[in-house]
Amino acid sequence: MAAFSSGMPIPDMAYMLALFGTGAFVMRGAGCTINDLWDVKFDKMVERTRARPIASGVISRPKAFVFLGGQLAAGLAVLVQLNPYTIAFCLGSMPLVTIYPFMKRITYWPQLVLGLAFNWGALVGWTAVTGGMNWGVALPLYAAGVSWTLVYDTIYGHQDKRDDVAAGVKSTSLLF
């Protein structure tokens, strides 16, 4: 959207697409690694997650931290390719990314925090392409992404409801 509206040349669009595809893949993986490190206790209590590599003991916590370091280094390599405004904007997502794994312990709305964190990329993409922010366009896109995440993760979470209650984990699946 931002690339077309700003008249970005096709080769630049392809570069940004490759950059954001790589960044999204790497940072989504880092988020999963962090979540698995912090949720080992809960993962062992939920049938669907018992076999995850850290929870099952296939991968040790120290090795998982080394892997996470590699993921974060790759993410940093992507980040430094972006303009300074976008780099600062990316750093603004860190509180959401950091608190998400803990939200299931304190609120029935962790999927909302997940949506806020996961969809930050829509805002980042706009700033990376244009060097600024058009909230009138980017905010509805972000809100739609957050809403979609809230819906699909609530549906997805229904398979874990019994185990979540036993483990003391909260979710919109239990709330609704």
C-alpha positions in Angstrom: 0.0 0.0 0.0 2.6 2.5 1.0 4.9 1.5 -1.8 2.3 2.0 -4.5 1.0 5.3 -2.9 4.5 6.7 -2.7 5.5 5.7 -6.3 8.3 3.4 -5.1 10.1 1.8 -8.1 9.6 -2.0 -8.5 13.2 -2.9 -7.7 13.0 -1.0 -4.4 9.6 -2.7 -3.7 11.2 -6.1 -4.2 14.1 -5.2 -1.9 11.7 -4.1 0.8 9.6 -7.2 0.4 12.6 -9.4 0.8 13.8 -7.4 3.8 10.4 -7.5 5.5 9.9 -11.2 4.6 13.2 -12.1 6.2 12.6 -9.8 9.2 9.1 -11.2 9.8 10.3 -14.8 9.5 13.2 -14.3 11.9 11.5 -12.2 14.5 8.4 -14.4 14.5 10.7 -17.3 15.2 12.4 -15.3 18.0 9.1 -14.5 19.5 8.2 -18.2 19.5 11.6 -19.1 21.1 11.1 -16.4 23.8 7.6 -17.7 24.5 8.8 -21.3 24.7 11.6 -20.3 27.1 9.3 -18.4 29.4 6.4 -20.9 29.2 8.2 -24.2 29.8 6.2 -24.9 33.0 2.9 -24.3 31.2 3.9 -26.1 28.0 4.6 -29.2 30.0 1.0 -29.1 31.4 -0.8 -28.7 28.0 -1.2 -31.7 25.8 -0.7 -29.8 22.5 2.6 -28.2 23.7 4.2 -31.0 25.8 6.3 -32.1 22.8 7.8 -28.7 22.1 11.6 -29.0 22.0 12.3 -27.0 25.2 9.4 -28.4 27.2 10.2 -32.0 26.2 13.9 -31.5 27.0 15.1 -32.2 23.4 16.7 -28.8 23.4 18.3 -27.4 26.6 17.5 -23.9 27.8 21.2 -22.8 27.2 21.0 -24.0 23.6 17.7 -22.3 23.1 19.3 -19.0 24.3 22.1 -19.4 21.9 19.6 -20.0 19.1 17.6 -16.9 20.2 20.8 -14.9 20.1 21.3 -16.0 16.5 17.7 -15.0 15.7 18.1 -11.6 17.3 21.4 -11.0 15.5 19.7 -11.8 12.2 16.8 -9.5 13.1 19.3 -6.7 13.9 21.0 -7.2 10.6 17.6 -6.5 8.9 16.8 -3.6 11.3 19.9 -1.6 10.5 18.9 -1.6 6.8 16.0 0.7 7.6 15.7 4.4 8.1 16.3 5.9 11.6 12.6 6.7 12.1 11.7 3.1 11.4 14.4 1.8 13.6 13.0 3.9 16.5 9.5 2.8 15.6 10.5 -0.8 15.7 12.0 -0.3 19.2 8.6 1.0 20.3 7.2 -2.6 19.8 9.6 -4.1 22.4 7.4 -3.5 25.4 4.5 -5.4 23.7 6.8 -8.2 22.6 8.3 -8.5 26.1 5.0 -8.5 28.0 3.0 -10.8 25.7 4.2 -14.2 27.2 3.3 -13.0 30.7 -0.2 -11.8 29.8 -1.8 -15.2 30.0 -0.9 -15.3 33.6 -2.7 -12.0 34.5 -5.5 -11.3 32.0 -8.1 -13.1 29.9 -7.0 -10.8 27.0 -3.5 -12.1 26.0 -4.7 -12.5 22.4 -5.2 -8.7 22.3 -1.6 -8.1 23.3 -0.5 -10.7 20.8 -2.4 -8.9 18.1 -0.9 -5.5 19.1 2.6 -7.1 18.9 2.2 -9.2 15.8 0.7 -6.5 13.7 3.1 -3.8 14.6 4.8 -4.7 11.3 2.0 -3.0 9.3 3.0 0.3 10.9 6.7 -0.5 10.6 6.3 -1.2 6.9 4.6 2.1 6.3 7.4 4.0 8.0 10.1 2.1 6.2 8.7 2.9 2.8 7.6 6.5 3.4 9.9 7.7 6.1 6.9 8.9 8.1 3.5 7.8 9.3 0.1 8.4 7.7 -2.1 7.3 10.6 -5.3 7.7 8.6 -4.2 4.9 6.4 -1.9 2.8 8.5 -4.0 2.7 11.7 -7.0 1.1 10.2 -4.8 -1.6 8.6 -3.1 -2.2 12.0 -6.5 -2.3 13.8 -7.8 -4.8 11.2 -4.7 -7.0 11.8 -5.1 -6.8 15.6 -8.8 -7.8 15.2 -8.0 -10.7 13.0 -5.3 -12.0 15.4 -7.8 -11.7 18.3 -10.4 -13.7 16.4 -8.1 -16.5 15.0 -6.1 -17.0 18.2 -9.3 -17.2 20.2 -10.6 -19.9 17.9 -7.2 -21.6 18.0 -7.1 -21.5 21.8 -10.3 -23.5 22.2 -8.3 -26.8 21.8 -6.4 -26.0 25.0 -9.2 -24.9 27.2 -9.2 -27.9 29.6 -5.5 -27.9 30.0 -5.4 -24.1 30.3 -7.8 -24.2 33.2 -5.7 -26.8 35.0 -2.5 -24.9 34.4 -4.1 -21.5 35.5 -3.6 -19.9 32.1 -6.1 -17.3 30.9 -7.3 -16.6 27.4 -10.1 -15.1 25.4 -11.0 -18.7 24.5 -11.9 -19.1 28.2 -13.4 -15.7 28.6 -15.9 -16.1 25.7 
